[in-house]
Amino acid sequence: MLLKPEPIFAAVEELRRRETRVVLMTPQGRTFNQSLAAELAASGGHLIILCGHYEGVDHRVVEELVDMELSIGDYILTNGAIASVVVIDAVARLIPGVLGDERSSVEESFSNGLLEAPAYTKPNVFRGLAVPEILLGGNHPAIEKWKHGKSLERTRLNRPDLWRKWLESHPGDAIE
């Protein structure tokens, strides 16, 4: 079963503006990632996200209306609405004013190609597990150095794909 072209054409033609980008959620699309979220947020334009169901949409929709096909990963969902929520959330949080602190979208996993360093809250010791001493001392350059080292370590251990990309562009940052 495919979604018919008539209602999709009518909806897009009603909503489309000059700056609109029409995005179709589909397994055949470009893989969505943080840099693409930033690109979509920075475009400042208007997005229309089409969500296929069943077997997708009539291909004439793709040929005539769609500017970009997106996939959120190599798996199949029951429908594209779930995938579109992922895209909407990732893009929206990068639009200025959406988050309370502008640095929130900069100092996190994927913003610089690495995973984030571990984070801790109070109490300083919980069930015998202590917050690393370096984070309690107030030496901000030392804290940033520690965080960068932990970010490198975490990326190397948990995401070898990201680690390889990082090393290609930052060969001096290799850790043992």
VEXDREN-2710 file (C-alpha; in Angstrom, 1 decimal):
% VEXDREN-2710
k/r/px/py/pz
1/MET/0.0/0.0/0.0
2/LEU/1.3/3.4/-0.9
3/LEU/0.1/6.9/0.0
4/LYS/-1.6/8.5/-3.0
5/PRO/-0.1/11.6/-4.5
6/GLU/-3.2/13.9/-4.6
7/PRO/-3.5/14.7/-0.9
8/ILE/0.3/15.1/-0.5
9/PHE/0.5/17.5/-3.5
10/ALA/-2.5/19.5/-2.2
11/ALA/-1.0/19.8/1.3
12/VAL/2.5/20.8/0.1
13/GLU/1.2/23.3/-2.4
14/GLU/-0.9/24.9/0.3
15/LEU/1.9/25.1/2.8
16/ARG/5.0/25.7/0.7
17/ARG/6.7/29.0/0.7
18/ARG/9.7/30.1/-1.3
19/GLU/12.2/29.1/1.4
20/THR/10.5/25.8/2.2
21/ARG/12.4/22.6/2.1
22/VAL/10.3/19.4/1.7
23/VAL/11.8/16.5/3.5
24/LEU/10.6/12.9/3.1
25/MET/11.4/10.4/5.8
26/THR/12.5/7.2/4.1
27/PRO/15.0/4.3/4.5
28/GLN/16.4/5.4/1.1
29/GLY/17.4/8.8/2.4
30/ARG/20.6/10.4/3.5
31/THR/21.4/9.3/7.0
32/PHE/20.4/12.0/9.6
33/ASN/23.1/13.2/12.0
34/GLN/24.0/16.2/14.1
35/SER/25.7/18.1/11.3
36/LEU/22.6/17.7/9.1
37/ALA/20.4/18.9/12.0
38/ALA/22.6/22.0/12.3
39/GLU/22.4/22.5/8.5
40/LEU/18.6/22.3/8.6
41/ALA/18.4/24.6/11.7
42/ALA/20.8/27.1/10.1
43/SER/18.9/27.3/6.9
44/GLY/16.3/29.4/8.7
45/GLY/13.8/28.1/6.3
46/HIS/10.5/26.4/6.6
47/LEU/10.4/22.6/6.7
48/ILE/7.6/20.4/5.6
49/ILE/8.3/16.8/6.7
50/LEU/6.5/14.1/4.9
51/CYS/6.0/10.8/6.6
52/GLY/5.4/7.7/4.7
53/HIS/3.3/4.8/6.0
54/TYR/3.0/1.2/4.8
55/GLU/5.3/1.0/1.7
56/GLY/5.8/4.8/1.5
57/VAL/4.5/7.4/-1.0
58/ASP/3.8/7.4/-4.7
59/HIS/7.2/8.1/-6.3
60/ARG/5.8/11.2/-8.2
61/VAL/5.8/12.9/-4.8
62/VAL/9.6/12.3/-4.5
63/GLU/10.2/13.4/-8.1
64/GLU/8.2/16.6/-8.0
65/LEU/7.9/17.8/-4.4
66/VAL/10.8/16.4/-2.2
67/ASP/14.0/18.4/-1.7
68/MET/15.6/15.9/0.6
69/GLU/15.1/12.3/1.6
70/LEU/16.2/11.5/5.2
71/SER/16.7/8.2/7.1
72/ILE/17.3/8.1/10.8
73/GLY/19.1/4.7/10.6
74/ASP/19.3/1.3/9.0
75/TYR/16.1/-0.2/10.3
76/ILE/12.4/0.0/9.5
77/LEU/9.7/1.6/11.6
78/THR/6.0/1.2/11.3
79/ASN/5.7/4.7/9.9
80/GLY/7.7/7.9/9.2
81/ALA/6.0/9.9/11.9
82/ILE/8.3/8.4/14.6
83/ALA/11.4/9.3/12.5
84/SER/10.1/12.8/11.8
85/VAL/9.8/13.5/15.6
86/VAL/13.5/12.6/15.9
87/VAL/14.4/15.1/13.2
88/ILE/12.1/17.8/14.5
89/ASP/13.5/17.5/18.0
90/ALA/17.2/17.5/16.9
91/VAL/16.7/20.5/14.6
92/ALA/14.4/22.6/16.9
93/ARG/16.9/22.4/19.8
94/LEU/19.5/24.1/17.5
95/ILE/17.3/27.1/16.8
96/PRO/18.4/30.1/18.9
97/GLY/16.0/30.6/21.8
98/VAL/14.6/27.1/21.9
99/LEU/17.0/26.0/24.7
100/GLY/17.4/28.0/27.9
101/ASP/21.2/28.3/27.5
102/GLU/22.7/28.9/24.1
103/ARG/25.8/26.8/25.1
104/SER/23.5/23.7/25.7
105/SER/23.6/22.8/22.0
106/VAL/27.3/23.4/21.7
107/GLU/28.8/21.5/24.6
108/GLU/27.4/18.1/24.0
109/SER/28.0/14.8/22.2
110/PHE/28.5/15.1/18.4
111/SER/28.8/18.9/18.5
112/ASN/32.6/18.6/18.0
113/GLY/32.8/15.1/16.6
114/LEU/33.3/13.4/20.0
115/LEU/31.0/12.0/22.6
116/GLU/30.5/14.0/25.8
117/ALA/32.6/13.5/28.9
118/PRO/30.8/11.9/31.9
119/ALA/28.7/14.3/34.0
120/TYR/28.1/14.3/37.7
121/THR/25.7/15.9/40.3
122/LYS/25.6/16.1/44.1
123/PRO/26.2/14.5/46.4
124/ASN/29.9/14.3/45.9
125/VAL/29.9/10.7/47.2
126/PHE/27.0/8.4/46.6
127/ARG/27.1/4.8/47.8
128/GLY/30.8/5.0/48.0
129/LEU/31.1/6.3/44.4
130/ALA/32.9/9.7/44.3
131/VAL/32.8/12.5/41.8
132/PRO/36.3/12.8/40.3
133/GLU/38.3/15.1/42.5
134/ILE/39.4/17.3/39.6
135/LEU/35.8/18.4/39.0
136/LEU/35.5/19.7/42.6
137/GLY/38.6/21.9/42.7
138/GLY/37.5/24.9/40.5
139/ASN/40.5/24.8/38.2
140/HIS/38.6/25.4/35.0
141/PRO/41.5/24.8/32.6
142/ALA/42.3/21.5/34.3
143/ILE/38.6/20.5/34.2
144/GLU/38.4/21.3/30.5
145/LYS/41.5/19.2/29.9
146/TRP/40.0/16.3/31.9
147/LYS/36.7/16.5/30.1
148/HIS/38.5/16.5/26.7
149/GLY/40.5/13.5/27.7
150/LYS/37.4/11.6/28.9
151/SER/35.6/12.6/25.7
152/LEU/38.4/11.1/23.7
153/GLU/38.5/8.0/25.8
154/ARG/34.7/7.5/25.7
155/THR/34.6/8.0/21.9
156/ARG/37.4/5.6/21.3
157/LEU/35.8/2.9/23.4
158/ASN/32.1/3.3/22.5
159/ARG/32.1/4.6/19.0
160/PRO/35.1/3.4/16.9
161/ASP/33.5/4.9/13.8
162/LEU/33.5/8.4/15.3
163/TRP/37.0/7.8/16.7
164/ARG/38.4/7.0/13.3
165/LYS/36.9/10.2/11.8
166/TRP/38.3/12.2/14.7
167/LEU/41.8/10.8/14.2
168/GLU/41.7/11.7/10.5
169/SER/41.1/15.3/11.3
170/HIS/43.0/15.5/14.7
171/PRO/46.0/13.1/14.4
172/GLY/47.7/14.7/17.4
173/ASP/44.9/13.7/19.7
174/ALA/45.5/10.0/19.7
175/ILE/45.4/8.4/23.2
176/GLU/46.6/5.1/24.3
END
